[in-house]
């Protein structure tokens, strides 16, 4: 391999800058097409999806390394050519392909800083979902349902391709990385004639039964993550806040749960609260 690189560099030593630029561009396009062909071929094989994705990633990394291994000798012998190439390359791309460069820079940041990884649930701009692929220019997520600022965790089946440049320009929320628990609130509204204290006791009893084990898991996770990140909560227990809105009594149950489990917990809590409250005639929901 070393002899091949030196021999290739020696032959290209007298080649003009424009020719070297053209050779580099042809090399990039050729390797890109090879990578696409490999992916197409793998899609036709009877492999599991996880195995196919793993092979695609390995092939992609190999193609990228091969590009740099072959491209470096083209420029390594003439420092002046290198500076000329970098100047022309940077000026041209900065003007014509600023978004492409921004996407590639975003990929570098994602790969090195790890703001999220495959499998994480993220929100960038108005897009929210589970990350299934991080490529040079785009991050692909499978969309999940969000309503009233609550992420319900159920997939819509739609794939969203997010330009990597958005990691530099938009706020990023990662719900499942270091501490995979989030706080949520459910509002239970009764009229002013209802026995709100009895309603509050029912909500607390139901929450105690359903949320107890989850809060224990959250404490264990917090103990681990607090050793590397300054995340501290004095109290992870659920609680109820009481307020008045337009003459109605609002009982807000605040609790912590795993980011992907809110929909199921919301369903269980509401059904149990309705079941227990139906036994009392002095409770009237609005």
C-alpha positions as CSV (number, residue, x, y, z in Angstrom):
1,X,0.0,0.0,0.0
2,X,2.8,2.4,0.9
3,X,4.7,1.7,-2.4
4,X,1.4,2.2,-4.4
5,X,0.8,5.6,-2.7
6,X,4.4,6.8,-3.4
7,X,4.3,5.6,-7.0
8,X,0.9,7.3,-7.6
9,X,2.1,10.6,-6.0
10,X,5.3,10.5,-8.1
11,X,3.4,10.1,-11.4
12,X,1.0,13.0,-10.4
13,X,3.8,15.3,-9.3
14,X,4.0,17.1,-12.7
15,X,0.2,17.2,-13.3
16,X,-1.4,20.7,-13.4
17,X,-3.6,22.0,-10.6
18,X,-6.7,21.9,-12.9
19,X,-6.0,18.3,-13.8
20,X,-5.6,17.3,-10.2
21,X,-8.8,19.0,-9.3
22,X,-10.6,17.2,-12.1
23,X,-9.1,13.8,-11.1
24,X,-10.2,14.5,-7.5
25,X,-13.7,15.3,-8.6
26,X,-13.9,12.2,-10.8
27,X,-12.6,10.1,-7.9
28,X,-15.3,11.4,-5.6
29,X,-18.1,10.8,-8.1
30,X,-16.8,7.3,-8.9
31,X,-16.6,6.2,-5.3
32,X,-20.0,7.8,-4.6
33,X,-21.6,5.7,-7.4
34,X,-19.8,2.6,-6.2
35,X,-21.2,3.1,-2.7
36,X,-24.7,3.6,-4.1
37,X,-24.3,0.4,-6.1
38,X,-23.2,-1.5,-3.0
39,X,-26.3,-0.3,-1.2
40,X,-28.6,-1.3,-4.0
41,X,-27.0,-4.7,-4.2
42,X,-27.4,-5.2,-0.4
43,X,-31.0,-4.2,-0.6
44,X,-31.7,-7.2,-2.9
45,X,-30.1,-9.7,-0.5
46,X,-32.1,-11.6,2.0
47,X,-30.5,-10.2,5.1
48,X,-32.1,-8.8,8.2
49,X,-32.6,-5.0,8.3
50,X,-30.1,-4.6,11.1
51,X,-27.5,-6.7,9.3
52,X,-28.0,-4.8,6.1
53,X,-27.7,-1.4,7.8
54,X,-24.5,-2.6,9.5
55,X,-22.9,-3.7,6.3
56,X,-23.9,-0.5,4.6
57,X,-22.3,1.6,7.3
58,X,-19.0,-0.5,7.0
59,X,-19.0,-0.1,3.3
60,X,-19.6,3.7,3.5
61,X,-16.7,4.1,6.0
62,X,-14.4,2.0,3.7
63,X,-15.3,4.1,0.7
64,X,-14.6,7.3,2.6
65,X,-11.2,6.1,3.7
66,X,-10.4,4.9,0.2
67,X,-11.2,8.4,-1.1
68,X,-8.7,10.1,1.3
69,X,-6.1,7.4,0.7
70,X,-6.2,7.9,-3.0
71,X,-6.8,11.7,-3.0
72,X,-3.9,12.7,-0.7
73,X,-1.1,11.4,-3.0
74,X,-2.5,13.6,-5.8
75,X,-1.6,16.7,-3.8
76,X,1.1,15.7,-1.4
77,X,4.2,16.5,-3.3
78,X,3.5,20.1,-4.3
79,X,2.7,22.4,-1.4
80,X,1.9,25.3,-3.7
81,X,-0.6,23.2,-5.5
82,X,-2.2,22.2,-2.3
83,X,-2.7,25.9,-1.2
84,X,-3.9,26.7,-4.7
85,X,-6.3,23.8,-4.7
86,X,-7.6,24.7,-1.2
87,X,-8.2,28.3,-2.2
88,X,-10.1,27.5,-5.4
89,X,-12.0,24.7,-3.8
90,X,-13.0,26.7,-0.7
91,X,-14.0,29.8,-2.7
92,X,-16.0,27.9,-5.3
93,X,-17.8,25.7,-2.8
94,X,-18.5,28.5,-0.3
95,X,-20.3,30.4,-3.1
96,X,-22.1,27.7,-4.9
97,X,-22.5,24.9,-2.3
98,X,-22.7,26.6,1.0
99,X,-25.7,24.4,2.1
100,X,-23.8,21.3,1.1
101,X,-20.7,22.4,3.0
102,X,-23.0,23.2,6.0
103,X,-24.6,19.8,5.9
104,X,-21.2,18.1,5.7
105,X,-19.9,20.3,8.7
106,X,-23.0,19.3,10.6
107,X,-22.2,15.6,9.9
108,X,-18.7,16.1,11.3
109,X,-20.2,17.7,14.5
110,X,-22.7,14.9,14.8
111,X,-20.0,12.3,14.4
112,X,-17.5,13.8,16.8
113,X,-19.6,15.6,19.5
114,X,-22.4,13.0,19.5
115,X,-25.4,15.3,20.3
116,X,-27.5,12.3,19.2
117,X,-27.0,8.7,17.9
118,X,-29.0,6.2,15.9
119,X,-32.0,5.1,18.0
120,X,-32.3,8.4,19.9
121,X,-35.5,10.4,19.9
122,X,-34.8,14.0,18.8
123,X,-36.6,17.2,17.8
124,X,-35.1,19.6,15.4
125,X,-37.2,22.6,14.3
126,X,-40.7,21.1,13.7
127,X,-39.5,17.6,13.1
128,X,-39.6,15.0,15.8
129,X,-38.9,11.2,15.7
130,X,-36.4,8.4,16.2
131,X,-33.0,8.6,14.4
132,X,-32.5,5.7,11.9
133,X,-29.6,7.0,9.8
134,X,-27.0,9.7,9.9
135,X,-25.4,10.4,6.4
136,X,-23.0,12.9,5.1
137,X,-25.7,15.5,4.3
138,X,-28.9,14.3,5.9
139,X,-30.2,12.8,9.2
140,X,-33.2,10.5,8.7
141,X,-35.8,10.0,11.4
142,X,-39.0,8.1,11.5
143,X,-41.7,10.5,12.6
144,X,-43.6,10.2,15.8
145,X,-46.9,11.9,16.9
146,X,-46.7,15.1,18.9
147,X,-49.8,17.0,20.2
148,X,-50.1,19.9,22.7
149,X,-46.3,19.8,23.4
150,X,-46.5,16.1,24.4
151,X,-44.7,13.5,22.4
152,X,-47.0,10.4,22.3
153,X,-44.3,8.1,20.9
154,X,-46.4,6.4,18.2
155,X,-44.8,6.3,14.8
156,X,-46.6,7.7,11.8
157,X,-44.5,5.6,9.5
158,X,-43.2,8.6,7.6
159,X,-39.5,9.2,7.0
160,X,-38.2,12.7,7.5
161,X,-34.8,13.7,6.0
162,X,-33.3,16.6,8.0
163,X,-30.4,18.6,6.5
164,X,-27.4,18.3,8.9
165,X,-26.9,22.0,8.7
166,X,-29.9,22.4,11.0
167,X,-27.7,21.1,13.9
168,X,-25.9,24.5,13.5
169,X,-29.0,26.7,13.1
170,X,-31.9,25.2,15.1
171,X,-32.5,24.1,18.6
172,X,-31.9,20.4,19.2
173,X,-33.9,18.4,21.8
174,X,-32.7,14.8,22.6
175,X,-35.3,13.1,24.8
176,X,-33.5,9.7,25.2
177,X,-29.8,10.2,25.3
178,X,-28.2,10.7,28.7
179,X,-31.4,10.9,30.9
180,X,-34.3,9.1,29.0
181,X,-37.0,10.6,31.3
182,X,-39.2,13.6,30.8
183,X,-41.7,15.5,32.9
184,X,-45.3,15.6,31.8
185,X,-48.6,17.1,33.1
186,X,-52.2,15.9,32.8
187,X,-55.0,18.3,33.6
188,X,-58.2,17.0,35.2
189,X,-60.9,19.6,35.2
190,X,-64.0,19.5,37.4
191,X,-66.8,22.1,38.0
192,X,-67.0,24.3,41.0
193,X,-69.7,22.2,42.6
194,X,-67.6,19.0,42.6
195,X,-65.8,17.5,45.6
196,X,-62.3,18.5,44.3
197,X,-60.5,17.2,47.4
198,X,-62.0,13.7,46.9
199,X,-61.0,14.0,43.2
200,X,-57.5,14.9,44.2
201,X,-57.2,11.9,46.5
202,X,-58.4,9.6,43.7
203,X,-55.8,11.0,41.3
204,X,-53.0,10.6,43.9
205,X,-54.1,7.0,44.7
206,X,-54.1,6.0,41.0
207,X,-50.8,7.7,40.3
208,X,-49.2,5.9,43.3
209,X,-50.2,2.6,41.9
210,X,-49.1,3.2,38.3
211,X,-46.0,5.5,38.7
212,X,-44.2,4.1,41.7
213,X,-41.8,1.7,39.8
214,X,-41.1,4.3,37.1
215,X,-39.9,6.9,39.6
216,X,-37.5,4.3,41.1
217,X,-36.1,3.7,37.6
218,X,-35.7,7.4,37.1
219,X,-33.8,7.8,40.4
220,X,-31.4,5.0,39.4
221,X,-30.8,6.6,36.0
222,X,-30.4,10.1,37.6
223,X,-27.7,8.7,39.9
224,X,-25.7,7.5,36.9
225,X,-26.1,10.5,34.7
226,X,-25.4,13.0,37.5
227,X,-21.8,11.8,37.6
228,X,-21.1,13.2,34.1
229,X,-23.8,15.9,33.7
230,X,-25.0,18.5,36.2
231,X,-28.6,17.2,36.3
232,X,-30.1,17.2,39.7
233,X,-33.7,16.8,41.0
234,X,-34.5,17.0,44.7
235,X,-37.8,15.3,44.2
236,X,-38.9,12.9,41.4
237,X,-42.2,12.0,43.0
238,X,-45.5,12.9,41.2
239,X,-47.6,15.7,42.6
240,X,-50.8,17.6,42.0
241,X,-51.2,21.4,41.5
242,X,-54.6,23.0,42.0
243,X,-55.7,26.1,40.1
244,X,-58.8,28.0,38.9
245,X,-59.6,28.8,35.3
246,X,-62.9,30.5,34.3
247,X,-64.7,29.3,37.4
248,X,-63.5,25.7,36.9
249,X,-61.1,23.7,39.2
250,X,-58.0,22.4,37.4
251,X,-56.0,19.6,39.0
252,X,-52.7,19.2,37.2
253,X,-50.9,15.9,37.8
254,X,-47.2,16.3,37.2
255,X,-45.1,13.2,36.8
256,X,-41.9,11.8,35.2
257,X,-41.8,8.9,32.8
258,X,-39.7,7.5,30.0
259,X,-39.9,9.5,26.8
260,X,-41.3,6.7,24.7
261,X,-43.9,5.6,27.3
262,X,-46.1,8.7,27.8
263,X,-49.0,7.6,25.6
264,X,-49.5,4.3,27.5
265,X,-49.2,5.9,30.9
266,X,-51.6,8.7,29.9
267,X,-54.1,6.1,28.8
268,X,-53.8,4.0,32.0
269,X,-54.0,7.0,34.3
270,X,-57.1,8.5,32.6
271,X,-58.9,5.2,32.5
272,X,-58.3,4.4,36.2
273,X,-59.2,8.0,37.3
274,X,-62.5,7.8,35.3
275,X,-63.3,4.4,36.7
276,X,-62.7,5.4,40.3
277,X,-64.4,8.8,39.9
278,X,-67.6,7.2,38.4
279,X,-68.2,5.7,41.8
280,X,-68.9,9.1,43.3
281,X,-71.8,11.3,42.4
282,X,-70.3,14.5,43.7
283,X,-67.5,14.5,41.1
284,X,-68.4,16.2,37.8
285,X,-65.8,16.5,35.0
286,X,-65.9,19.3,32.6
